[in-house]
Amino acid sequence: MLKPEQTLAIFMEENLGESEGKMGYGVMRYSPNEVTCVIDSRHAGKQVNDVVDMPRNCPVVANVEEARKLGADVLVLGIAPTGGRLPDSWLAELEKSLTLGMSLANGLHDDLNARFGHLLTGEDQWIWDMRHPGETPPITSADAARLDNKRVLLIGTDMAIGKMTAGLEVYRWVREHGQQSTAFLATGQTGITITGRGIPLDGIKIDHAVNAVSTLVTSAAEDDIVFIEGQGSLLHARSSATLSLMRGSCPTHFILCHRAGMKNLDQMPEIKVPDLKEFIKLNEDLASACGTFPRPKTIGIALKTAHLSDEEAKAAIVDLENETGLPVTDVVRYGAEKLGKLLTTE
């Protein structure tokens, strides 16, 4: 639904600078659309980079009326909270945006077409409930395993560990260095908003999830390298997404995403992060299922180091390379070349 020429306002009320704002951060960092402003009344009058470091800057305004005056066509809901529910305190502003003629991109679980659809005034105005799949995917049987391309699945030691970011950064590096026959396949709301295609995996019934992934991956059969956005983690007690992604994509390669110094899961601190070499082996073993499916190769680790100084980050990378025997880099801080080269030269 989102057209390249449409301008965005990102609604992040009380969440700019907070961890739940990752939807908005992803759109600011990677969307090809112009971002006119971010809405957060706490920081109104500032620039985004006064609050959080982003590669492009824009003003922070107090409400949707100010965003509309700046020329915003589409209001993007910029949070990804646990459970994916819409804060009640946002409803009045969302209704106001629609009465002002804006369209609405909703990555939360709430059905906003059902709530606000009567406010739409024409074909050019829309509500995109991207977590509501439009149709049931067809039944498939490991169709992706018969493809002859490289299928790179992003896996992680935790939720919200940078799987989408790492995938987009390596994808972009590969394309910029001559490999045009490649695709990034989004499986979550932020990736879908950025790329305009994909599947809302956590909005699909578990019985159909593998089929949805397989259909998405086989649609990119003509591409030589396909990056599949990862979701969840095998370590996380609330997540079942990784297995559906493994079975549906039949990956040939993994990139592991991890945060430097992380010893326990963020939201479940009672769960310890195991030895990474053992965790990598677990993912490869599960994906191959004793040889039933292709065995993927973990080519490297995308390490988050934003909380470290430059000296500390470089030391953490060297330590993890010595520990695992794999190439390690922070793809945002130091670029994706170390991982991208492995896919374009093998």
C-alpha positions as CSV (number, residue, x, y, z in Angstrom):
1,M,0.0,0.0,0.0
2,L,2.8,2.4,0.8
3,K,4.0,4.3,-2.3
4,P,7.6,5.5,-2.6
5,E,6.5,9.2,-3.0
6,Q,4.4,9.2,0.2
7,T,5.9,11.0,3.2
8,L,5.8,9.5,6.7
9,A,5.3,10.7,10.3
10,I,6.3,8.1,12.9
11,F,4.0,8.1,16.0
12,M,6.2,7.3,19.0
13,E,4.4,9.0,21.9
14,E,6.4,8.4,25.1
15,N,8.7,5.9,23.3
16,L,11.3,8.0,21.4
17,G,14.6,6.9,23.0
18,E,13.0,3.8,24.5
19,S,13.6,0.1,23.6
20,E,10.0,-0.4,22.5
21,G,10.5,2.1,19.7
22,K,12.4,-0.3,17.5
23,M,9.7,-0.2,14.8
24,G,10.2,3.5,14.5
25,Y,14.0,3.2,14.6
26,G,13.9,0.6,11.8
27,V,11.7,2.8,9.6
28,M,13.9,5.9,10.2
29,R,17.1,3.9,9.5
30,Y,16.0,2.0,6.4
31,S,12.8,3.2,4.8
32,P,13.2,4.7,1.3
33,N,10.3,7.0,2.1
34,E,10.9,10.5,3.4
35,V,10.3,10.8,7.2
36,T,9.0,14.3,7.8
37,C,8.9,14.1,11.6
38,V,8.5,11.9,14.7
39,I,5.6,12.5,17.1
40,D,6.4,12.4,20.8
41,S,5.1,15.3,23.0
42,R,7.8,14.7,25.6
43,H,10.5,15.8,23.2
44,A,8.6,18.2,21.0
45,G,10.8,21.0,19.6
46,K,13.9,18.8,19.5
47,Q,15.5,16.9,16.6
48,V,15.4,13.1,16.7
49,N,19.2,13.0,17.1
50,D,18.9,15.1,20.3
51,V,17.3,12.0,21.7
52,V,18.6,8.9,19.9
53,D,21.3,8.4,17.3
54,M,19.9,7.9,13.9
55,P,21.5,8.1,10.4
56,R,19.0,10.7,9.3
57,N,17.5,13.5,11.3
58,C,14.1,15.1,11.5
59,P,12.0,17.3,13.8
60,V,10.0,15.9,16.8
61,V,6.5,17.4,17.1
62,A,3.8,17.1,19.7
63,N,0.8,15.8,17.7
64,V,-0.6,14.6,14.4
65,E,-1.9,18.1,13.5
66,E,1.7,19.4,13.4
67,A,2.8,16.4,11.4
68,R,0.1,17.0,8.8
69,K,1.2,20.7,8.5
70,L,4.7,19.4,7.8
71,G,3.3,17.5,4.8
72,A,3.1,13.9,6.3
73,D,0.9,11.6,4.2
74,V,1.1,8.5,6.3
75,L,1.2,7.9,10.0
76,V,3.4,4.9,11.0
77,L,2.9,3.4,14.4
78,G,6.5,3.3,15.7
79,I,6.5,0.9,18.6
80,A,6.8,-2.9,18.9
81,P,5.8,-3.7,22.5
82,T,5.6,-7.1,24.1
83,G,2.3,-8.6,23.0
84,G,1.9,-6.1,20.1
85,R,-1.1,-4.2,21.6
86,L,-2.1,-0.7,20.9
87,P,-1.9,1.7,23.8
88,D,-5.4,3.2,24.6
89,S,-3.9,6.6,25.0
90,W,-3.0,6.7,21.3
91,L,-6.6,6.2,20.0
92,A,-7.7,9.8,19.9
93,E,-4.6,10.9,17.9
94,L,-5.0,8.0,15.4
95,E,-8.6,9.0,14.8
96,K,-7.5,12.6,14.4
97,S,-4.9,11.6,11.8
98,L,-7.5,9.9,9.7
99,T,-9.9,12.8,9.9
100,L,-7.1,15.0,8.6
101,G,-6.8,12.8,5.5
102,M,-3.7,10.8,6.5
103,S,-3.3,7.1,5.9
104,L,-2.3,4.7,8.7
105,A,0.4,2.0,8.7
106,N,-0.2,-0.3,11.7
107,G,2.2,-3.0,12.7
108,L,0.4,-3.9,15.9
109,H,-2.0,-6.8,16.4
110,D,-5.1,-4.5,16.7
111,D,-7.5,-4.5,13.7
112,L,-7.7,-0.7,13.0
113,N,-9.7,-1.2,9.8
114,A,-12.5,-2.6,12.0
115,R,-12.2,0.3,14.5
116,F,-11.6,3.2,12.2
117,G,-12.4,2.1,8.6
118,H,-15.6,4.2,8.6
119,L,-13.3,7.4,8.7
120,L,-11.7,6.6,5.3
121,T,-12.8,9.1,2.7
122,G,-11.4,7.8,-0.6
123,E,-9.3,5.3,-2.5
124,D,-6.1,7.2,-1.8
125,Q,-6.6,6.9,2.0
126,W,-6.0,3.5,3.7
127,I,-5.3,1.7,6.9
128,W,-2.7,-1.0,6.5
129,D,-3.1,-3.7,9.2
130,M,0.1,-5.5,8.2
131,R,-0.2,-8.2,10.9
132,H,-3.5,-9.4,9.5
133,P,-2.6,-11.7,6.6
134,G,-5.1,-11.5,3.8
135,E,-5.2,-15.1,2.8
136,T,-4.3,-18.6,4.0
137,P,-1.0,-19.7,2.4
138,P,-1.0,-22.9,0.3
139,I,0.2,-26.2,1.7
140,T,3.9,-26.9,0.8
141,S,6.4,-29.7,1.5
142,A,9.9,-28.4,2.0
143,D,9.8,-26.8,-1.4
144,A,12.6,-24.4,-0.6
145,A,15.0,-27.3,-0.2
146,R,14.8,-27.9,-3.9
147,L,16.0,-24.4,-4.8
148,D,19.7,-23.9,-5.8
149,N,20.2,-20.5,-4.4
150,K,21.8,-19.3,-1.1
151,R,19.1,-18.8,1.6
152,V,20.5,-16.9,4.6
153,L,18.4,-17.0,7.8
154,L,19.2,-14.6,10.6
155,I,19.1,-16.3,14.0
156,G,19.6,-14.9,17.4
157,T,20.3,-15.5,21.1
158,D,17.3,-13.4,22.1
159,M,14.3,-11.5,20.8
160,A,15.1,-7.9,19.7
161,I,18.7,-8.7,19.1
162,G,19.2,-7.1,15.7
163,K,18.2,-9.8,13.3
164,M,16.4,-7.5,10.9
165,T,19.1,-4.8,11.1
166,A,21.9,-7.4,10.4
167,G,20.0,-8.9,7.5
168,L,19.3,-5.5,5.9
169,E,22.9,-4.3,6.4
170,V,24.4,-7.5,4.8
171,Y,21.8,-7.4,2.0
172,R,22.6,-3.8,1.3
173,W,26.4,-4.5,1.2
174,V,26.0,-7.4,-1.1
175,R,23.9,-5.4,-3.6
176,E,26.2,-2.4,-3.4
177,H,29.1,-4.7,-4.3
178,G,27.8,-6.1,-7.5
179,Q,25.4,-8.9,-6.5
180,Q,22.1,-7.5,-7.8
181,S,20.3,-10.9,-7.9
182,T,19.4,-10.9,-4.2
183,A,16.4,-10.3,-2.0
184,F,15.5,-9.5,1.6
185,L,12.3,-11.2,2.7
186,A,10.6,-9.5,5.6
187,T,8.8,-11.6,8.2
188,G,7.8,-8.9,10.7
189,Q,6.0,-5.6,10.7
190,T,9.1,-3.3,10.5
191,G,10.6,-5.2,7.6
192,I,7.3,-5.2,5.8
193,T,7.0,-1.5,6.2
194,I,10.5,-0.9,4.9
195,T,10.4,-3.2,1.9
196,G,6.7,-3.2,1.1
197,R,6.5,-7.0,1.0
198,G,6.7,-10.0,3.3
199,I,4.6,-11.9,5.8
200,P,3.5,-11.0,9.4
201,L,4.8,-14.3,10.8
202,D,3.5,-13.8,14.3
203,G,0.0,-13.0,12.9
204,I,-0.2,-16.3,11.1
205,K,-1.7,-19.4,12.7
206,I,1.0,-21.9,13.7
207,D,-0.4,-24.6,11.4
208,H,0.1,-22.3,8.4
209,A,3.3,-20.5,9.4
210,V,5.7,-22.9,7.6
211,N,3.6,-22.7,4.5
212,A,3.7,-18.9,4.6
213,V,7.5,-18.9,4.9
214,S,7.9,-21.5,2.2
215,T,5.7,-19.5,-0.2
216,L,7.6,-16.3,0.5
217,V,11.0,-18.0,-0.1
218,T,10.0,-19.8,-3.2
219,S,8.7,-16.5,-4.6
220,A,12.4,-15.4,-4.7
221,A,13.6,-18.5,-6.4
222,E,15.2,-16.5,-9.2
223,D,17.5,-14.6,-6.8
224,D,20.9,-16.0,-6.2
225,I,21.1,-14.9,-2.5
226,V,18.0,-14.6,-0.3
227,F,18.1,-13.1,3.2
228,I,15.2,-14.2,5.4
229,E,14.5,-11.9,8.4
230,G,14.7,-13.9,11.6
231,Q,12.2,-13.9,14.4
232,G,12.5,-15.0,18.0
233,S,15.1,-17.4,19.4
234,L,15.4,-21.0,20.3
235,L,16.4,-19.9,23.7
236,H,13.3,-17.8,24.4
237,A,10.5,-19.7,26.2
238,R,7.8,-17.5,24.6
239,S,9.0,-18.0,21.0
240,S,8.1,-20.6,18.4
241,A,8.9,-18.6,15.3
242,T,12.5,-19.9,14.6
243,L,11.4,-23.4,13.8
244,S,8.8,-22.3,11.3
245,L,11.4,-20.1,9.6
246,M,13.9,-23.0,9.5
247,R,11.4,-25.5,8.0
248,G,9.9,-23.0,5.6
249,S,13.1,-21.6,4.2
250,C,15.4,-24.7,4.5
251,P,18.3,-22.3,4.9
252,T,21.7,-22.9,3.5
253,H,23.4,-20.3,5.7
254,F,22.9,-18.7,9.2
255,I,24.1,-15.4,10.6
256,L,23.9,-15.4,14.4
257,C,22.9,-12.1,16.1
258,H,24.1,-11.5,19.6
259,R,24.9,-8.6,22.0
260,A,28.4,-8.2,23.4
261,G,28.6,-9.3,27.0
262,M,25.1,-10.8,27.1
263,K,24.8,-13.5,29.7
264,N,21.1,-13.8,30.2
265,L,17.9,-13.0,28.2
266,D,16.7,-9.5,28.5
267,Q,13.0,-10.2,29.5
268,M,13.7,-13.6,31.0
269,P,16.9,-13.2,33.1
270,E,16.4,-16.6,34.6
271,I,17.5,-18.0,31.2
272,K,21.2,-18.0,30.7
273,V,22.9,-17.7,27.3
274,P,24.8,-20.9,26.7
275,D,28.2,-21.4,25.1
276,L,27.8,-19.9,21.6
277,K,29.5,-22.7,19.8
278,E,27.0,-25.1,21.4
279,F,24.1,-22.8,20.5
280,I,25.2,-22.6,16.9
281,K,25.4,-26.3,16.7
282,L,21.9,-26.6,18.2
283,N,20.5,-24.4,15.5
284,E,22.3,-26.2,12.7
285,D,21.3,-29.6,14.1
286,L,17.7,-28.6,14.4
287,A,17.6,-27.1,10.9
288,S,19.0,-30.3,9.4
289,A,17.0,-32.7,11.5
290,C,19.5,-35.6,11.2
291,G,20.0,-34.9,7.5
292,T,16.4,-34.8,6.6
293,F,16.8,-31.2,5.4
294,P,19.9,-29.3,4.1
295,R,22.4,-28.5,6.9
296,P,23.0,-24.8,7.0
297,K,26.4,-23.3,7.7
298,T,26.8,-20.5,10.2
299,I,29.0,-18.0,8.4
300,G,29.5,-15.4,11.1
301,I,28.2,-13.4,14.0
302,A,26.6,-9.9,13.9
303,L,27.4,-8.4,17.3
304,K,25.7,-5.5,18.9
305,T,28.2,-3.2,20.6
306,A,26.4,0.1,20.8
307,H,26.7,0.1,24.6
308,L,30.5,-0.2,24.4
309,S,33.3,2.3,23.6
310,D,35.1,1.8,20.3
311,E,38.1,0.2,22.1
312,E,35.8,-2.2,24.1
313,A,33.8,-3.1,21.0
314,K,36.9,-4.0,19.0
315,A,38.2,-6.1,21.9
316,A,34.8,-7.9,22.2
317,I,34.8,-8.7,18.5
318,V,38.3,-10.2,18.7
319,D,37.4,-12.2,21.9
320,L,34.3,-13.7,20.2
321,E,36.2,-14.6,17.0
322,N,38.8,-16.4,19.2
323,E,36.0,-18.1,21.1
324,T,33.9,-19.3,18.2
325,G,36.4,-19.4,15.2
326,L,33.9,-17.4,13.2
327,P,34.1,-13.9,11.6
328,V,32.4,-11.3,13.9
329,T,31.5,-7.7,13.3
330,D,29.1,-5.0,14.4
331,V,27.4,-4.4,11.0
332,V,26.1,-1.0,11.9
333,R,29.2,0.3,13.5
334,Y,31.9,-1.2,11.3
335,G,30.0,-2.2,8.2
336,A,28.9,-5.6,6.8
337,E,31.9,-6.4,4.5
338,K,33.3,-9.1,6.8
339,L,30.0,-11.1,6.4
340,G,29.0,-10.0,3.0
341,K,32.2,-11.2,1.4
342,L,31.6,-14.7,2.7
343,L,28.4,-14.9,0.6
344,T,29.8,-13.4,-2.6
345,T,33.1,-15.2,-2.8
346,E,32.3,-18.8,-1.8
